[in-house]
């Protein structure tokens, strides 16, 4: 009799557990203090050439190390591809332009062509076709 009571209790507890739901708050899980962010840069590459492609959803940049190395009759160029959303790419472009202008105006840059006000930048035909 005691054994039967234990079995029925276990079945009830098991049924209760199956009906329970668990709520996971991702905001709470990923909540952090910005002071606690510490970059972990595990790969460092040099790039002196970049190709930029734009699709309806993303921007991707291929950073290449040129001139590359000739192997088996072909020139292999080491590269790293970075994907990002349009808003991140826009922020990167604006930040990069501001930083380059600051370094140039302080006289700490070897060569830099300053964009004239109102001057349009040349368009990348590959970008226009894919977008």
N, CA, C and O of each residue as an XYZ file, in Angstrom:
524
protein
N       0.819     -1.184      0.000
C       0.000      0.000      0.000
C       0.869      1.257      0.000
O       0.598      2.199     -0.745
N       1.899      1.275      0.821
C       2.804      2.426      0.882
C       3.496      2.597     -0.460
O       3.710      3.717     -0.924
N       3.843      1.472     -1.079
C       4.514      1.501     -2.380
C       3.599      2.095     -3.447
O       4.046      2.860     -4.302
N       2.296      1.733     -3.392
C       1.335      2.273     -4.348
C       1.191      3.779     -4.177
O       1.113      4.501     -5.171
N       1.156      4.265     -2.950
C       1.054      5.695     -2.681
C       2.272      6.453     -3.228
O       2.136      7.533     -3.804
N       3.454      5.875     -3.040
C       4.672      6.499     -3.552
C       4.654      6.566     -5.073
O       5.053      7.574     -5.657
N       4.189      5.490     -5.719
C       4.110      5.474     -7.181
C       3.153      6.539     -7.696
O       3.465      7.244     -8.655
N       2.003      6.659     -7.071
C       1.029      7.654     -7.525
C       1.540      9.074     -7.252
O       1.289      9.984     -8.041
N       2.251      9.262     -6.146
C       2.844     10.561     -5.847
C       3.881     10.929     -6.904
O       3.913     12.062     -7.384
N       4.732      9.963     -7.265
C       5.765     10.194     -8.270
C       5.142     10.532     -9.621
O       5.637     11.407    -10.331
N       4.059      9.842     -9.979
C       3.375     10.113    -11.242
C       2.773     11.513    -11.246
O       2.837     12.216    -12.254
N       2.193     11.914    -10.130
C       1.610     13.259    -10.025
C       2.699     14.329    -10.127
O       2.529     15.327    -10.828
N       3.808     14.120     -9.431
C       4.913     15.072     -9.478
C       5.477     15.159    -10.891
O       5.801     16.246    -11.370
N       5.592     14.013    -11.557
C       6.100     13.978    -12.919
C       5.161     14.723    -13.860
O       5.625     15.456    -14.733
N       3.860     14.552    -13.703
C       2.871     15.248    -14.536
C       2.929     16.751    -14.269
O       2.823     17.551    -15.199
N       3.098     17.141    -12.993
C       3.206     18.559    -12.657
C       4.439     19.178    -13.310
O       4.375     20.295    -13.824
N       5.550     18.464    -13.291
C       6.783     18.970    -13.873
C       6.636     19.156    -15.379
O       7.163     20.120    -15.934
N       5.938     18.258    -16.039
C       5.744     18.365    -17.478
C       4.900     19.583    -17.825
O       5.083     20.174    -18.889
N       3.993     19.963    -16.959
C       3.111     21.085    -17.226
C       3.751     22.430    -16.863
O       3.273     23.477    -17.301
N       4.811     22.411    -16.080
C       5.484     23.650    -15.713
C       6.174     24.235    -16.932
O       6.688     23.501    -17.775
N       6.183     25.561    -17.025
C       6.924     26.203    -18.104
C       8.047     27.035    -17.495
O       7.952     27.506    -16.362
N       9.083     27.198    -18.257
C      10.239     27.954    -17.802
C      10.328     29.215    -18.648
O      10.272     29.146    -19.876
N      10.464     30.340    -18.012
C      10.586     31.609    -18.705
C      12.043     32.050    -18.624
O      12.610     32.168    -17.537
N      12.634     32.290    -19.778
C      14.017     32.763    -19.828
C      13.991     34.191    -20.355
O      13.563     34.435    -21.483
N      14.440     35.111    -19.554
C      14.489     36.516    -19.942
C      15.873     36.790    -20.534
O      16.857     36.918    -19.805
N      15.936     36.879    -21.879
C      17.224     37.087    -22.541
C      17.827     38.452    -22.218
O      19.049     38.599    -22.182
N      16.979     39.443    -21.986
C      17.500     40.762    -21.603
C      18.290     40.659    -20.305
O      19.363     41.247    -20.170
N      17.753     39.910    -19.360
C      18.429     39.744    -18.074
C      19.696     38.910    -18.235
O      20.712     39.174    -17.592
N      19.624     37.904    -19.097
C      20.758     37.014    -19.327
C      21.957     37.764    -19.925
O      23.102     37.515    -19.547
N      21.683     38.681    -20.860
C      22.758     39.406    -21.541
C      22.985     40.809    -20.986
O      23.688     41.610    -21.601
N      22.404     41.108    -19.848
C      22.570     42.409    -19.220
C      23.992     42.515    -18.670
O      24.480     41.607    -17.998
N      24.646     43.640    -18.965
C      26.007     43.829    -18.469
C      26.293     45.318    -18.318
O      25.605     46.162    -18.891
N      27.294     45.610    -17.556
C      27.764     46.971    -17.376
C      28.792     47.233    -18.479
O      29.744     46.464    -18.611
N      28.629     48.298    -19.276
C      29.584     48.571    -20.358
C      31.040     48.625    -19.901
O      31.945     48.367    -20.695
N      31.277     48.958    -18.632
C      32.646     48.978    -18.112
C      33.246     47.568    -18.063
O      34.466     47.409    -18.026
N      32.382     46.549    -18.063
C      32.854     45.169    -17.980
C      33.223     44.565    -19.336
O      33.712     43.436    -19.389
N      32.998     45.297    -20.434
C      33.328     44.771    -21.763
C      34.831     44.857    -21.962
O      35.438     45.917    -21.809
N      35.412     43.728    -22.303
C      36.845     43.666    -22.538
C      37.068     42.929    -23.857
O      36.830     41.723    -23.929
N      37.524     43.632    -24.912
C      37.737     42.968    -26.202
C      38.758     41.842    -26.091
O      39.760     41.955    -25.384
N      38.487     40.773    -26.793
C      39.404     39.639    -26.860
C      39.778     39.461    -28.331
O      39.110     38.731    -29.063
N      40.832     40.121    -28.752
C      41.252     40.079    -30.153
C      42.253     38.950    -30.298
O      43.415     39.069    -29.910
N      41.772     37.840    -30.870
C      42.609     36.653    -30.966
C      43.269     36.502    -32.335
O      44.211     35.722    -32.482
N      42.786     37.240    -33.341
C      43.373     37.174    -34.676
C      43.679     38.591    -35.135
O      42.820     39.471    -35.085
N      44.904     38.803    -35.578
C      45.311     40.107    -36.086
C      45.812     39.914    -37.504
O      46.668     39.065    -37.750
N      45.285     40.699    -38.443
C      45.692     40.600    -39.843
C      45.987     42.002    -40.351
O      45.459     42.983    -39.828
N      46.830     42.093    -41.371
C      47.103     43.350    -42.055
C      46.360     43.323    -43.381
O      46.302     42.285    -44.040
N      45.798     44.445    -43.771
C      45.122     44.536    -45.059
C      45.513     45.835    -45.739
O      45.533     46.899    -45.122
N      45.825     45.725    -47.037
C      46.098     46.933    -47.804
C      45.161     47.039    -49.008
O      45.391     47.839    -49.916
N      44.106     46.226    -49.006
C      43.109     46.271    -50.069
C      41.795     45.711    -49.523
O      41.791     44.731    -48.778
N      40.697     46.333    -49.896
C      39.402     45.851    -49.434
C      38.390     45.933    -50.568
O      38.355     46.910    -51.316
N      37.573     44.900    -50.685
C      36.460     44.881    -51.626
C      35.186     44.918    -50.801
O      35.043     44.183    -49.824
N      34.264     45.779    -51.204
C      33.019     45.936    -50.460
C      31.857     45.518    -51.342
O      31.748     45.959    -52.486
N      30.994     44.673    -50.814
C      29.796     44.234    -51.514
C      28.591     44.565    -50.651
O      28.657     44.494    -49.424
N      27.493     44.926    -51.296
C      26.276     45.271    -50.580
C      25.132     44.438    -51.131
O      24.946     44.357    -52.346
N      24.370     43.823    -50.247
C      23.155     43.114    -50.643
C      21.979     43.826    -49.976
O      22.172     44.784    -49.228
N      20.788     43.366    -50.243
C      19.605     43.996    -49.659
C      19.601     43.897    -48.132
O      18.965     44.714    -47.466
N      20.299     42.915    -47.574
C      20.299     42.720    -46.119
C      21.592     43.084    -45.424
O      21.569     43.537    -44.280
N      22.725     42.897    -46.091
C      24.013     43.031    -45.424
C      25.040     43.759    -46.275
O      24.864     43.981    -47.473
N      26.121     44.119    -45.594
C      27.323     44.628    -46.242
C      28.420     43.647    -45.861
O      28.512     43.223    -44.709
N      29.253     43.288    -46.835
C      30.410     42.498    -46.446
C      31.651     43.076    -47.081
O      31.652     43.534    -48.224
N      32.709     43.036    -46.292
C      33.981     43.610    -46.711
C      35.023     42.504    -46.683
O      35.217     41.840    -45.665
N      35.691     42.317    -47.812
C      36.808     41.380    -47.897
C      38.086     42.192    -47.729
O      38.438     42.988    -48.600
N      38.778     41.993    -46.618
C      40.058     42.643    -46.372
C      41.142     41.700    -46.875
O      41.228     40.559    -46.421
N      41.974     42.164    -47.812
C      42.982     41.318    -48.437
C      44.390     41.801    -48.144
O      44.629     42.992    -47.943
N      45.319     40.852    -48.125
C      46.749     41.139    -47.986
C      47.363     40.973    -49.365
O      47.491     39.854    -49.864
N      47.740     42.077    -49.975
C      48.297     42.027    -51.321
C      49.780     42.335    -51.284
O      50.207     43.092    -50.413
N      50.587     41.792    -52.180
C      50.246     41.197    -53.464
C      49.922     39.714    -53.403
O      49.582     39.140    -54.438
N      50.005     39.086    -52.297
C      49.719     37.665    -52.197
C      50.961     36.824    -52.451
O      52.061     37.349    -52.622
N      50.767     35.510    -52.473
C      51.873     34.570    -52.655
C      51.544     33.661    -53.824
O      50.436     33.133    -53.916
N      52.511     33.477    -54.723
C      52.293     32.607    -55.875
C      52.485     31.149    -55.450
O      53.516     30.774    -54.891
N      51.453     30.333    -55.733
C      51.491     28.928    -55.349
C      50.750     28.128    -56.411
O      49.602     28.433    -56.736
N      51.401     27.109    -56.950
C      50.809     26.252    -57.973
C      50.266     27.048    -59.158
O      49.192     26.745    -59.679
N      51.014     28.068    -59.580
C      50.626     28.855    -60.745
C      49.544     29.888    -60.492
O      49.126     30.575    -61.424
N      49.084     30.015    -59.268
C      48.049     31.005    -58.929
C      48.571     31.907    -57.823
O      49.435     31.514    -57.040
N      48.040     33.110    -57.768
C      48.402     34.037    -56.696
C      47.335     33.944    -55.617
O      46.167     34.243    -55.865
N      47.734     33.533    -54.426
C      46.818     33.416    -53.297
C      46.958     34.645    -52.411
O      48.052     34.982    -51.958
N      45.848     35.295    -52.175
C      45.842     36.477    -51.309
C      45.079     36.126    -50.031
O      43.897     35.784    -50.078
N      45.760     36.213    -48.901
C      45.081     35.981    -47.625
C      44.018     37.042    -47.434
O      44.225     38.212    -47.754
N      42.891     36.627    -46.916
C      41.820     37.590    -46.715
C      40.923     37.224    -45.553
O      40.893     36.082    -45.092
N      40.201     38.213    -45.098
C      39.228     38.038    -44.029
C      37.946     38.733    -44.457
O      37.973     39.898    -44.855
N      36.825     38.026    -44.380
C      35.531     38.606    -44.750
C      34.765     38.952    -43.482
O      34.643     38.135    -42.569
N      34.257     40.168    -43.441
C      33.460     40.652    -42.311
C      32.073     40.999    -42.831
O      31.940     41.782    -43.772
N      31.049     40.425    -42.230
C      29.656     40.734    -42.551
C      29.110     41.679    -41.497
O      29.443     41.563    -40.318
N      28.264     42.622    -41.924
C      27.606     43.509    -40.972
C      26.327     44.056    -41.571
O      26.155     44.084    -42.790
N      25.449     44.483    -40.714
C      24.208     45.098    -41.160
C      24.478     46.491    -41.709
O      25.559     47.044    -41.507
N      23.486     47.065    -42.412
C      23.658     48.382    -43.013
C      23.949     49.470    -41.973
O      24.792     50.337    -42.203
N      23.261     49.425    -40.842
C      23.471     50.478    -39.834
C      24.882     50.403    -39.248
O      25.498     51.439    -38.993
N      25.398     49.200    -39.034
C      26.761     49.054    -38.516
C      27.774     49.528    -39.556
O      28.774     50.156    -39.208
N      27.518     49.230    -40.834
C      28.424     49.668    -41.899
C      28.425     51.186    -42.022
O      29.472     51.796    -42.241
N      27.253     51.791    -41.882
C      27.155     53.245    -41.956
C      27.929     53.889    -40.805
O      28.655     54.864    -41.003
N      27.771     53.345    -39.619
C      28.493     53.885    -38.456
C      30.001     53.706    -38.645
O      30.772     54.604    -38.307
N      30.431     52.564    -39.178
C      31.847     52.330    -39.448
C      32.382     53.362    -40.439
O      33.451     53.934    -40.224
N      31.640     53.602    -41.526
C      32.080     54.561    -42.549
C      32.207     55.969    -41.962
O      33.192     56.662    -42.216
N      31.219     56.387    -41.186
C      31.248     57.727    -40.583
C      32.397     57.859    -39.587
O      33.098     58.870    -39.575
N      32.588     56.846    -38.758
C      33.654     56.878    -37.759
C      35.017     56.888    -38.431
O      35.900     57.647    -38.031
N      35.195     56.060    -39.439
C      36.465     55.992    -40.154
C      36.784     57.326    -40.828
O      37.923     57.791    -40.785
N      35.784     57.934    -41.443
C      35.998     59.242    -42.081
C      36.403     60.284    -41.045
O      37.340     61.047    -41.279
N      35.719     60.331    -39.906
C      36.044     61.302    -38.853
C      37.446     61.091    -38.299
O      38.185     62.055    -38.096
N      37.816     59.851    -38.055
C      39.139     59.552    -37.505
C      40.228     59.955    -38.494
O      41.228     60.557    -38.103
N      40.043     59.630    -39.766
C      41.047     59.987    -40.774
C      41.187     61.501    -40.911
O      42.300     62.005    -41.060
N      40.088     62.221    -40.863
C      40.150     63.680    -40.944
C      40.886     64.262    -39.732
O      41.668     65.202    -39.878
N      40.642     63.709    -38.538
C      41.322     64.198    -37.330
C      42.829     63.959    -37.408
O      43.624     64.845    -37.094
N      43.213     62.751    -37.828
C      44.644     62.423    -37.914
C      45.308     63.292    -38.968
O      46.425     63.769    -38.765
N      44.631     63.503    -40.096
C      45.198     64.337    -41.155
C      45.354     65.781    -40.698
O      46.395     66.397    -40.928
N      44.332     66.319    -40.056
C      44.388     67.722    -39.629
C      45.438     67.957    -38.544
O      45.918     69.078    -38.380
N      45.792     66.915    -37.809
C      46.838     67.053    -36.790
C      48.236     66.842    -37.373
O      49.232     66.949    -36.657
N      48.311     66.539    -38.686
C      49.602     66.379    -39.356
C      50.286     65.054    -39.075
O      51.498     64.941    -39.260
N      49.550     64.061    -38.638
C      50.161     62.776    -38.277
C      49.981     61.703    -39.355
O      50.251     60.528    -39.103
N      49.528     62.095    -40.557
C      49.268     61.107    -41.601
C      50.202     61.339    -42.784
O      50.468     62.477    -43.170
N      50.692     60.244    -43.348
C      51.583     60.355    -44.502
C      50.857     60.955    -45.706
O      51.255     62.007    -46.206
N      49.800     60.296    -46.174
C      49.062     60.734    -47.353
C      47.577     60.582    -47.081
O      47.130     59.568    -46.546
N      46.823     61.598    -47.455
C      45.366     61.531    -47.304
C      44.760     62.568    -48.222
O      45.167     63.729    -48.198
N      43.798     62.170    -49.030
C      43.128     63.091    -49.924
C      41.863     63.567    -49.241
O      40.966     62.777    -48.945
N      41.801     64.861    -48.996
C      40.645     65.428    -48.330
C      39.532     65.613    -49.352
O      39.751     66.163    -50.431
N      38.348     65.152    -49.006
C      37.191     65.293    -49.885
C      36.732     66.738    -49.848
O      36.525     67.308    -48.777
N      36.572     67.334    -51.040
C      36.065     68.703    -51.124
C      34.587     68.715    -50.779
O      33.871     67.758    -51.075
N      34.124     69.791    -50.155
C      32.719     69.886    -49.778
C      31.848     69.846    -51.029
O      32.101     70.559    -51.999
N      30.819     69.001    -50.991
C      29.913     68.862    -52.127
C      30.409     67.881    -53.183
O      29.671     67.547    -54.110
N      31.645     67.417    -53.056
C      32.208     66.473    -54.024
C      31.611     65.095    -53.797
O      31.524     64.614    -52.667
N      31.201     64.470    -54.894
C      30.636     63.125    -54.780
C      31.754     62.102    -54.859
O      32.740     62.276    -55.575
N      31.572     61.043    -54.111
C      32.533     59.951    -54.153
C      32.223     59.087    -55.364
O      31.058     58.967    -55.743
N      33.240     58.476    -55.990
C      32.957     57.570    -57.114
C      32.156     56.370    -56.626
O      32.375     55.870    -55.522
N      31.232     55.916    -57.456
C      30.393     54.789    -57.065
C      31.016     53.487    -57.524
O      31.668     53.424    -58.565
N      30.805     52.453    -56.733
C      31.307     51.124    -57.042
C      30.259     50.413    -57.895
O      29.157     50.153    -57.410
N      30.575     50.088    -59.163
C      29.561     49.454    -60.020
C      29.062     48.126    -59.496
O      27.903     47.779    -59.724
N      29.895     47.372    -58.803
C      29.452     46.090    -58.261
C      28.400     46.318    -57.191
O      27.410     45.590    -57.119
N      28.616     47.332    -56.358
C      27.670     47.651    -55.289
C      26.317     48.031    -55.872
O      25.286     47.565    -55.385
N      26.300     48.862    -56.896
C      25.046     49.309    -57.492
C      24.273     48.154    -58.084
O      23.052     48.097    -57.936
N      24.943     47.234    -58.749
C      24.265     46.097    -59.380
C      23.633     45.169    -58.349
O      22.520     44.683    -58.547
N      24.337     44.924    -57.255
C      23.821     43.974    -56.281
C      22.763     44.561    -55.396
O      21.931     43.823    -54.869
N      22.760     45.862    -55.210
C      21.786     46.475    -54.318
C      20.532     46.747    -55.110
O      19.558     47.267    -54.565
